Amino acid sequence: MTIESSYERWRLEYSAATPRRERVTTMSGVPLEPVYGPPDAEFPGVYPYTRGIHASMYRSRLWTMRMFAGFGTARDTNERFRDIIGAGGTGLSTAFDMPTLLGIDSDDPMARGEVGRCGVAIDSLADMADLFDGIDLATITTSMTINSPAAVMLALFVANAEAHGVPRARLGGTLQNDILKEYQAQKEFIFPPRQSMRLVRDTMAFTAAEMPKWNSISVSGYHIREAGSTAAEELAFTLANGFAYVELAREAGLDVDAVAPRLSFFFNAHIDFFEEIAKYRAARRLWATWMRHHYGAVDERSWQLRFHTQTAGVSLTAQQPEVNLARTAIEALAGVLGGTQSLHTNSMDEALALPSQKAARLALRTQQVLAYETHVADVADPLGGSWFVEELTDEMERRAESLFAEIAEMGQGSMLEGCIKGIEDNWFQGHIADSAYELERAFNAGERIVVSVNAYTEGNEDDDLTLLRVTNEDEARQLVRLAHVRQTRDDDAVRDALARLSHDAADPTVNVMESLIGAARAEATVGEMMGAMVNVFGRYVEVPSL
């Protein structure tokens, strides 16, 4: 596409997306154009999408306000989901507790004291039914933050939806399912890397064939940044992992244009306002360039990087938590000005506990103020053309390309092999640890100010927040629920379903998703399904660098 045609292409795309030409003005009545820039500039909705993947951006559709929720039992979280929807939330995002994330049941001795504490406890199909009771899964999109047990959770979700008359083809949402970043940053892995990637491959193939509205992977830089990486490392490692999943799909015989449009991304919105905006702009440009020229994608949807943003949990402080409202608003604004497709705003009390209902509602209201009061959604990429933002965007791109080159060299030209080799050699982990150390050193030395932590501490003694508490009684209720499932199910059907799962897992040419859905319908538990695969795949133990 020539530079001269960029404006004409944008104009056509914009006209198609916004057939009704509504007059948009500032509060003073100044008319606003949908985008600004000279005719020979880049435009949103046109390759390489630096300025946004949609020509009309938020004028035709606002970002999805997707609030993250999960605590206690499935019934507890269902109540919070209903509150979010009632308050105007347009998408659900599920947080799971640590036992579920680690693929063990609530009655496992290792789960004691952790059930429902940092997310919702899901042990069986009965819990999945409780979690989405009364919620129309055909109209509400659902994101699930789950990784090692991602295939199991998808199976439970599909089995529950079909039991309630919603076919899998109508289900819309996203499975995080990004196992590479677990080894790199979050450490909630179970199987060895290559066996884990086999499960990712199976979910990609299954959703491509059966669930056209579902994103099989949300490639997550969020946790990489939360672990201490720089913005450039978050950008590079996240996209490199995305390239690795594309190569994994190609190895499985899937066409790049059948897979790439189904990938979504998940980035952090940190407090360094302009750097974050530049990071998102560079991410779109890099993804488009690599997908088109390195991987030969011809479908324009394959070039378009779609991403969710969450404000930075690590930027929140336990001291003077009300100040977190300001931090979150600034970070959310960076996500919107950077062109995110959906957004989660953290609650002010999350450095102390899971969000209270009031704090979660205030976090959602922050997004609604941005959307409806500030007019920032009226113009696409309003900072495009700023000398500062453009230079930062270029610098983010340069730094990411440098890291890409190192990863490709480790993999002898393959980003997939480079990512796995980098995990096995602790290359990623070393980069993140070094960056985290340098940032902490700067905080401790007072070179970087954190309000209420190393400066402006007056008021730190105040403590009048009402916090959400998950109690031992909540855990006891979950154990009663699980015991009832075990007592009332057909044990022979469970044994048969788990035997089929083990058989399919042992054959790398078989997709395990249908056997997982069968086990879910038989009311096998998460721990039982994961255990059947552990017996085949083994467990991974990370070897630390000395």
C-alpha positions as CSV (number, residue, x, y, z in Angstrom):
1,M,0.0,0.0,0.0
2,T,1.5,3.4,-1.0
3,I,1.7,6.3,1.5
4,E,-0.6,8.2,-0.8
5,S,-3.3,5.6,-0.6
6,S,-3.3,5.4,3.2
7,Y,-5.6,8.4,3.7
8,E,-8.0,7.2,1.0
9,R,-8.1,3.7,2.5
10,W,-8.8,5.1,5.9
11,R,-11.6,7.3,4.5
12,L,-13.3,4.4,2.9
13,E,-12.9,2.2,6.0
14,Y,-14.2,5.0,8.3
15,S,-17.2,5.7,6.1
16,A,-18.2,2.0,6.2
17,A,-17.8,1.8,10.0
18,T,-19.7,5.0,10.7
19,P,-22.6,5.3,8.2
20,R,-24.3,7.9,10.5
21,R,-22.2,11.0,10.6
22,E,-22.9,12.4,14.0
23,R,-21.4,15.8,14.8
24,V,-18.8,15.6,17.5
25,T,-17.6,18.7,19.4
26,T,-15.7,19.7,22.4
27,M,-17.6,21.2,25.4
28,S,-17.1,24.6,23.8
29,G,-18.6,23.5,20.5
30,V,-15.4,23.1,18.6
31,P,-15.9,20.4,15.9
32,L,-13.7,17.3,16.2
33,E,-12.4,15.3,13.3
34,P,-12.2,11.5,13.8
35,V,-8.4,11.6,13.2
36,Y,-5.7,14.3,12.6
37,G,-2.6,14.3,10.5
38,P,-1.4,15.2,7.0
39,P,-2.5,13.2,4.0
40,D,0.8,11.4,3.7
41,A,0.7,10.3,7.4
42,E,-0.2,6.9,8.8
43,F,-3.9,6.4,9.6
44,P,-5.8,4.1,11.9
45,G,-7.3,1.0,10.4
46,V,-4.5,0.9,7.7
47,Y,-1.3,-1.2,7.8
48,P,0.9,-1.1,9.8
49,Y,-1.8,0.0,12.3
50,T,0.5,2.1,14.5
51,R,-2.4,4.4,15.1
52,G,-5.1,1.8,15.8
53,I,-6.6,-1.3,14.2
54,H,-9.9,0.2,13.4
55,A,-10.5,3.3,11.2
56,S,-13.2,4.7,13.4
57,M,-11.6,3.5,16.7
58,Y,-13.9,4.4,19.6
59,R,-16.3,6.5,17.6
60,S,-18.1,3.4,16.4
61,R,-17.5,1.2,19.4
62,L,-16.0,1.9,22.8
63,W,-13.5,-0.5,24.4
64,T,-15.0,-3.4,26.4
65,M,-15.1,-2.6,30.1
66,R,-14.0,-5.9,31.4
67,M,-13.8,-6.2,35.1
68,F,-11.7,-9.0,36.8
69,A,-13.5,-10.8,39.5
70,G,-13.3,-14.0,41.5
71,F,-13.3,-15.0,45.1
72,G,-14.7,-17.7,47.5
73,T,-17.1,-20.1,46.0
74,A,-18.6,-20.0,42.5
75,R,-21.9,-18.7,43.9
76,D,-20.0,-15.8,45.7
77,T,-18.4,-14.8,42.4
78,N,-21.6,-15.1,40.5
79,E,-23.1,-12.4,42.7
80,R,-20.1,-10.1,41.9
81,F,-20.5,-10.9,38.2
82,R,-24.2,-9.8,38.3
83,D,-23.2,-6.6,40.1
84,I,-20.6,-5.8,37.4
85,I,-23.1,-6.4,34.7
86,G,-25.7,-4.3,36.5
87,A,-23.2,-1.5,37.0
88,G,-22.6,-1.3,33.2
89,G,-19.7,-3.8,32.7
90,T,-19.8,-5.2,29.2
91,G,-17.5,-8.2,29.7
92,L,-16.5,-10.7,32.4
93,S,-13.0,-11.7,33.4
94,T,-12.6,-14.6,35.8
95,A,-9.9,-14.8,38.5
96,F,-9.3,-18.3,39.8
97,D,-7.9,-19.3,43.2
98,M,-4.4,-20.7,43.6
99,P,-5.4,-24.4,43.9
100,T,-7.4,-24.1,40.6
101,L,-4.5,-22.3,38.9
102,L,-2.2,-25.2,40.0
103,G,-4.7,-27.9,38.9
104,I,-5.5,-29.3,42.3
105,D,-8.9,-29.8,43.9
106,S,-10.0,-27.9,47.0
107,D,-9.8,-31.0,49.2
108,D,-6.2,-31.6,48.3
109,P,-3.9,-31.1,51.4
110,M,-1.8,-28.7,49.4
111,A,-4.9,-26.4,48.9
112,R,-5.6,-25.9,52.6
113,G,-5.9,-22.3,53.5
114,E,-5.8,-21.1,49.9
115,V,-9.3,-22.1,48.7
116,G,-11.1,-19.1,47.3
117,R,-8.6,-16.7,48.7
118,C,-7.1,-15.0,45.6
119,G,-9.9,-16.0,43.1
120,V,-12.8,-18.4,42.7
121,A,-12.5,-22.1,43.5
122,I,-13.5,-24.3,40.6
123,D,-13.4,-28.0,41.1
124,S,-16.1,-29.5,38.8
125,L,-18.8,-28.9,36.2
126,A,-21.2,-28.1,39.1
127,D,-19.0,-25.1,40.1
128,M,-18.9,-23.9,36.5
129,A,-22.7,-24.0,36.4
130,D,-22.9,-22.0,39.6
131,L,-20.3,-19.5,38.4
132,F,-22.4,-18.5,35.3
133,D,-25.9,-19.2,36.7
134,G,-28.4,-16.7,35.2
135,I,-25.8,-15.2,32.9
136,D,-26.4,-15.4,29.1
137,L,-23.2,-16.9,27.7
138,A,-24.4,-16.3,24.2
139,T,-24.3,-12.5,24.7
140,I,-21.7,-11.8,27.4
141,T,-18.1,-12.4,26.5
142,T,-16.0,-14.2,29.1
143,S,-12.3,-14.1,29.7
144,M,-10.7,-16.7,31.9
145,T,-7.3,-16.1,33.4
146,I,-6.0,-19.7,33.5
147,N,-2.9,-21.3,32.0
148,S,-1.7,-24.8,32.9
149,P,-5.2,-26.0,33.4
150,A,-6.6,-23.9,30.6
151,A,-7.7,-26.8,28.4
152,V,-9.5,-28.3,31.4
153,M,-11.3,-25.0,32.2
154,L,-12.3,-24.6,28.6
155,A,-13.7,-28.1,28.6
156,L,-15.8,-27.3,31.8
157,F,-17.0,-24.0,30.2
158,V,-18.1,-25.7,27.0
159,A,-19.7,-28.6,28.8
160,N,-21.7,-26.2,31.0
161,A,-22.8,-24.0,28.1
162,E,-24.0,-26.9,26.1
163,A,-25.8,-28.3,29.1
164,H,-27.7,-25.0,29.2
165,G,-28.5,-25.0,25.4
166,V,-25.7,-22.7,24.2
167,P,-23.7,-24.4,21.5
168,R,-20.0,-23.9,21.5
169,A,-20.1,-22.0,18.2
170,R,-22.0,-19.2,19.9
171,L,-19.6,-18.7,22.8
172,G,-17.5,-15.6,22.7
173,G,-14.5,-14.9,24.9
174,T,-10.9,-15.5,25.6
175,L,-8.8,-18.1,27.3
176,Q,-5.5,-16.7,28.6
177,N,-3.7,-20.1,27.9
178,D,-0.3,-18.4,27.6
179,I,2.0,-21.0,29.1
180,L,5.3,-19.6,28.0
181,K,5.0,-16.6,30.3
182,E,4.4,-18.9,33.2
183,Y,7.9,-20.3,32.9
184,Q,9.3,-16.8,32.2
185,A,7.5,-14.8,34.9
186,Q,4.5,-16.1,36.9
187,K,5.7,-19.7,37.7
188,E,2.3,-21.5,37.8
189,F,3.5,-24.2,35.5
190,I,2.7,-27.9,35.9
191,F,3.9,-29.9,32.9
192,P,7.2,-29.6,31.1
193,P,7.3,-26.8,28.4
194,R,6.9,-29.0,25.3
195,Q,4.0,-31.0,26.8
196,S,2.3,-27.8,27.9
197,M,2.7,-26.4,24.3
198,R,1.0,-29.5,23.0
199,L,-2.1,-28.6,25.1
200,V,-1.9,-25.1,23.8
201,R,-1.8,-26.5,20.3
202,D,-4.9,-28.7,21.0
203,T,-6.9,-25.7,22.3
204,M,-5.9,-23.6,19.3
205,A,-7.0,-26.3,16.8
206,F,-10.2,-27.1,18.7
207,T,-11.4,-23.5,18.9
208,A,-10.4,-22.8,15.3
209,A,-12.6,-25.6,14.2
210,E,-15.4,-25.4,16.7
211,M,-15.6,-22.0,18.3
212,P,-15.3,-19.2,15.7
213,K,-16.0,-16.4,18.3
214,W,-13.5,-17.6,20.8
215,N,-9.8,-16.4,21.2
216,S,-7.8,-19.4,22.1
217,I,-4.9,-17.5,23.6
218,S,-4.4,-14.2,25.2
219,V,-0.6,-13.7,25.0
220,S,0.2,-12.0,28.2
221,G,2.8,-9.4,28.8
222,Y,1.0,-8.3,32.0
223,H,2.6,-10.8,34.2
224,I,6.0,-10.3,32.7
225,R,5.8,-6.6,33.6
226,E,4.4,-7.3,37.1
227,A,7.4,-9.6,37.7
228,G,9.7,-6.6,37.1
229,S,10.5,-6.3,33.4
230,T,10.9,-3.0,31.6
231,A,8.3,-1.8,29.1
232,A,10.5,-2.8,26.2
233,E,11.1,-6.3,27.6
234,E,7.3,-6.7,28.2
235,L,6.8,-5.7,24.6
236,A,9.5,-7.9,23.1
237,F,8.9,-11.0,25.2
238,T,5.1,-10.9,24.7
239,L,5.3,-10.5,20.9
240,A,8.0,-13.2,20.7
241,N,5.7,-15.6,22.6
242,G,3.0,-14.7,20.1
243,F,5.3,-15.5,17.2
244,A,6.1,-18.8,19.0
245,Y,2.4,-19.7,19.1
246,V,2.0,-18.9,15.4
247,E,4.9,-21.3,14.6
248,L,3.4,-23.9,16.9
249,A,0.2,-23.7,15.0
250,R,2.0,-24.0,11.7
251,E,3.8,-27.1,12.9
252,A,0.3,-28.6,13.7
253,G,-0.7,-27.9,10.1
254,L,-2.9,-24.9,10.8
255,D,-2.8,-22.0,8.3
256,V,-1.4,-18.8,9.7
257,D,-4.5,-16.9,8.6
258,A,-6.8,-19.4,10.4
259,V,-4.9,-18.9,13.7
260,A,-3.5,-15.3,13.9
261,P,-6.9,-13.5,13.9
262,R,-7.9,-15.6,16.9
263,L,-4.9,-14.5,19.0
264,S,-5.3,-11.6,21.4
265,F,-2.8,-9.9,23.7
266,F,-2.8,-8.7,27.2
267,F,-0.6,-5.7,28.2
268,N,0.1,-3.9,31.4
269,A,-0.8,-0.2,31.8
270,H,2.0,1.1,34.1
271,I,2.4,4.6,35.5
272,D,5.0,5.9,33.0
273,F,2.3,7.5,30.9
274,F,3.9,8.3,27.6
275,E,6.1,5.2,27.5
276,E,3.0,3.0,27.9
277,I,1.3,4.7,25.0
278,A,4.4,4.3,22.8
279,K,4.6,0.6,23.8
280,Y,1.1,-0.1,22.5
281,R,1.7,1.8,19.2
282,A,5.0,0.0,18.7
283,A,3.3,-3.4,19.5
284,R,0.8,-2.9,16.7
285,R,3.4,-1.9,14.1
286,L,5.7,-4.8,15.1
287,W,3.0,-7.4,15.0
288,A,1.7,-6.3,11.6
289,T,5.2,-6.2,10.1
290,W,6.2,-9.6,11.4
291,M,2.9,-11.3,10.5
292,R,3.0,-9.9,7.0
293,H,6.7,-10.3,6.1
294,H,8.0,-13.0,8.4
295,Y,5.0,-15.3,8.5
296,G,3.4,-14.6,5.2
297,A,-0.1,-13.8,6.5
298,V,-2.3,-12.3,3.8
299,D,-5.5,-11.8,5.7
300,E,-5.4,-8.3,7.1
301,R,-7.0,-9.5,10.3
302,S,-3.8,-11.5,10.9
303,W,-1.8,-8.2,10.9
304,Q,-4.1,-6.5,13.4
305,L,-2.9,-6.8,17.0
306,R,-5.9,-6.8,19.3
307,F,-5.2,-6.4,23.0
308,H,-6.7,-6.1,26.5
309,T,-5.1,-3.8,29.0
310,Q,-5.1,-3.9,32.8
311,T,-3.8,-1.2,35.0
312,A,-0.6,-2.1,36.9
313,G,-1.2,-4.0,40.1
314,V,2.4,-3.5,41.2
315,S,1.9,0.3,41.1
316,L,-0.7,0.1,43.8
317,T,0.3,0.9,47.4
318,A,-1.0,-0.4,50.7
319,Q,-0.2,3.1,52.1
320,Q,-2.8,5.7,51.5
321,P,-4.8,3.4,49.2
322,E,-7.1,6.1,48.0
323,V,-4.2,7.5,46.0
324,N,-4.5,4.4,43.9
325,L,-7.6,5.9,42.4
326,A,-5.5,8.5,40.7
327,R,-2.8,6.0,39.6
328,T,-5.4,3.8,38.1
329,A,-7.1,6.7,36.2
330,I,-3.8,7.8,34.7
331,E,-2.9,4.2,33.7
332,A,-6.3,3.6,32.2
333,L,-6.0,6.8,30.2
334,A,-2.7,5.6,28.8
335,G,-4.5,2.4,27.7
336,V,-7.3,4.3,26.0
337,L,-4.9,6.8,24.3
338,G,-2.9,3.8,23.2
339,G,-5.9,2.2,21.5
340,T,-6.8,-0.8,23.7
341,Q,-9.8,-3.0,22.7
342,S,-10.7,-3.8,26.3
343,L,-9.7,-2.5,29.7
344,H,-9.7,-3.6,33.3
345,T,-9.1,-1.0,36.0
346,N,-7.7,-2.2,39.3
347,S,-9.5,-1.3,42.5
348,M,-7.9,1.0,45.1
349,D,-7.7,-1.7,47.8
350,E,-6.0,-4.5,45.9
351,A,-2.7,-4.0,47.6
352,L,-4.5,-5.1,50.8
353,A,-7.1,-7.6,49.8
354,L,-9.4,-8.8,47.0
355,P,-11.5,-5.8,45.8
356,S,-14.5,-4.9,47.9
357,Q,-17.8,-4.4,46.0
358,K,-17.5,-0.6,46.5
359,A,-13.9,-0.4,45.3
360,A,-14.7,-2.6,42.2
361,R,-17.6,-0.3,41.3
362,L,-15.4,2.8,41.6
363,A,-12.8,1.2,39.4
364,L,-15.5,0.6,36.7
365,R,-16.8,4.2,37.2
366,T,-13.2,5.4,36.4
367,Q,-13.6,3.8,32.9
368,Q,-17.0,5.3,32.4
369,V,-15.8,8.8,33.3
370,L,-13.0,8.3,30.6
371,A,-15.5,7.0,28.1
372,Y,-18.3,9.5,28.6
373,E,-17.0,12.7,30.2
374,T,-13.5,13.3,28.9
375,H,-14.0,13.1,25.1
376,V,-10.8,11.1,24.7
377,A,-12.7,8.5,22.7
378,D,-13.7,11.0,20.0
379,V,-10.4,11.2,18.1
380,A,-8.3,8.2,17.1
381,D,-4.6,8.3,18.3
382,P,-4.8,11.9,19.5
383,L,-1.1,11.9,20.4
384,G,0.0,10.6,17.0
385,G,2.4,13.1,15.4
386,S,3.8,14.2,18.8
387,W,7.6,14.4,18.4
388,F,8.0,12.9,21.8
389,V,5.5,10.0,21.4
390,E,6.7,9.2,17.9
391,E,10.3,9.0,19.0
392,L,9.3,6.8,22.0
393,T,7.4,4.6,19.7
394,D,10.4,4.2,17.4
395,E,12.7,3.5,20.4
396,M,10.3,0.8,21.8
397,E,10.4,-0.8,18.3
398,R,14.2,-0.7,18.1
399,R,14.6,-2.3,21.6
400,A,12.1,-5.0,20.9
401,E,13.8,-5.9,17.5
402,S,17.1,-6.2,19.3
403,L,15.6,-8.7,21.8
404,F,13.9,-10.5,18.9
405,A,17.3,-11.0,17.3
406,E,18.7,-12.7,20.4
407,I,15.7,-15.0,20.8
408,A,15.8,-16.0,17.1
409,E,19.5,-16.7,17.5
410,M,18.9,-19.0,20.5
411,G,16.3,-20.9,18.4
412,Q,18.5,-21.0,15.3
413,G,16.0,-18.9,13.4
414,S,12.9,-20.3,15.1
415,M,11.1,-18.0,17.6
416,L,9.3,-21.1,19.0
417,E,12.6,-22.9,19.7
418,G,14.1,-19.7,20.9
419,C,11.4,-19.1,23.5
420,I,11.7,-22.7,24.8
421,K,15.5,-22.5,24.8
422,G,15.4,-19.2,26.6
423,I,13.2,-20.6,29.3
424,E,15.4,-23.7,29.8
425,D,18.5,-21.5,30.0
426,N,16.8,-18.9,32.3
427,W,17.5,-16.2,29.7
428,F,14.1,-14.6,30.1
429,Q,14.1,-15.1,33.8
430,G,17.5,-13.4,34.1
431,H,16.4,-10.4,32.1
432,I,13.3,-9.9,34.2
433,A,15.2,-10.4,37.5
434,D,17.9,-7.9,36.6
435,S,15.3,-5.2,35.6
436,A,13.3,-5.8,38.8
437,Y,16.4,-5.4,40.9
438,E,17.4,-2.2,39.2
439,L,13.9,-0.7,39.7
440,E,13.9,-1.7,43.3
441,R,17.3,-0.2,43.8
442,A,16.1,3.1,42.3
443,F,13.1,3.2,44.7
444,N,15.3,2.4,47.7
445,A,17.8,5.1,46.7
446,G,15.0,7.7,46.3
447,E,15.9,8.1,42.6
448,R,12.3,7.3,41.8
449,I,9.5,8.6,43.9
450,V,6.5,6.6,44.9
451,V,4.0,8.8,46.7
452,S,3.1,7.5,50.2
453,V,6.0,4.9,50.1
454,N,9.3,6.8,49.9
455,A,7.9,10.4,50.0
456,Y,4.8,12.3,51.1
457,T,4.0,9.7,53.8
458,E,1.7,11.9,55.9
459,G,-1.5,10.1,56.3
460,N,0.0,6.6,56.1
461,E,-1.4,5.9,59.6
462,D,-5.0,6.3,58.4
463,D,-6.9,3.0,58.0
464,D,-10.6,3.2,57.4
465,L,-11.2,1.0,54.4
466,T,-13.6,-1.9,54.7
467,L,-11.9,-4.9,53.1
468,L,-13.3,-8.0,51.6
469,R,-12.4,-11.1,53.7
470,V,-12.5,-14.6,52.4
471,T,-12.9,-16.8,55.5
472,N,-12.4,-20.4,56.5
473,E,-16.2,-20.8,56.4
474,D,-16.0,-20.1,52.6
475,E,-13.5,-22.8,52.2
476,A,-15.6,-25.2,54.2
477,R,-18.6,-24.5,52.0
478,Q,-16.5,-25.3,48.9
479,L,-15.4,-28.6,50.5
480,V,-19.0,-29.6,51.2
481,R,-19.9,-28.8,47.5
482,L,-17.0,-30.9,46.2
483,A,-17.9,-33.8,48.6
484,H,-21.5,-33.8,47.3
485,V,-20.2,-34.0,43.7
486,R,-18.0,-37.0,44.5
487,Q,-20.9,-38.7,46.3
488,T,-23.6,-38.3,43.6
489,R,-21.7,-38.8,40.4
490,D,-21.3,-42.0,38.4
491,D,-17.8,-43.3,39.4
492,D,-17.7,-45.8,36.6
493,A,-18.3,-43.0,34.1
494,V,-15.6,-40.9,35.7
495,R,-13.1,-43.8,35.5
496,D,-13.9,-44.4,31.9
497,A,-13.6,-40.8,31.0
498,L,-10.3,-40.4,32.7
499,A,-9.0,-43.6,31.0
500,R,-9.9,-42.1,27.6
501,L,-8.2,-38.9,28.5
502,S,-5.0,-40.7,29.5
503,H,-5.1,-42.7,26.3
504,D,-5.5,-39.6,24.2
505,A,-2.8,-37.6,26.1
506,A,-0.3,-40.4,25.4
507,D,-0.9,-40.0,21.6
508,P,0.6,-36.7,20.4
509,T,-1.4,-36.9,17.2
510,V,-4.8,-36.8,19.1
511,N,-6.5,-33.6,20.2
512,V,-7.4,-34.1,23.9
513,M,-10.2,-31.5,23.9
514,E,-13.1,-33.8,23.2
515,S,-11.9,-36.3,25.9
516,L,-11.6,-33.4,28.3
517,I,-15.1,-32.3,27.6
518,G,-16.3,-35.9,28.1
519,A,-14.5,-36.0,31.4
520,A,-16.1,-32.7,32.4
521,R,-19.6,-34.0,31.5
522,A,-18.9,-37.1,33.7
523,E,-18.1,-34.7,36.6
524,A,-14.5,-35.6,36.8
525,T,-12.8,-32.9,38.9
526,V,-10.0,-30.5,37.8
527,G,-7.5,-32.3,39.9
528,E,-8.5,-35.7,38.5
529,M,-8.2,-34.5,34.9
530,M,-4.9,-32.8,35.5
531,G,-3.6,-35.8,37.4
532,A,-4.5,-38.1,34.4
533,M,-2.3,-35.9,32.2
534,V,0.5,-35.6,34.8
535,N,0.8,-39.4,34.7
536,V,1.5,-39.1,31.0
537,F,3.4,-35.8,30.7
538,G,5.2,-35.6,34.1
539,R,5.8,-32.5,36.2
540,Y,8.3,-29.7,35.5
541,V,10.8,-28.6,38.0
542,E,12.7,-25.4,37.2
543,V,16.4,-25.4,37.6
544,P,17.6,-22.1,39.0
545,S,20.6,-20.2,37.8
546,L,23.5,-20.0,40.2
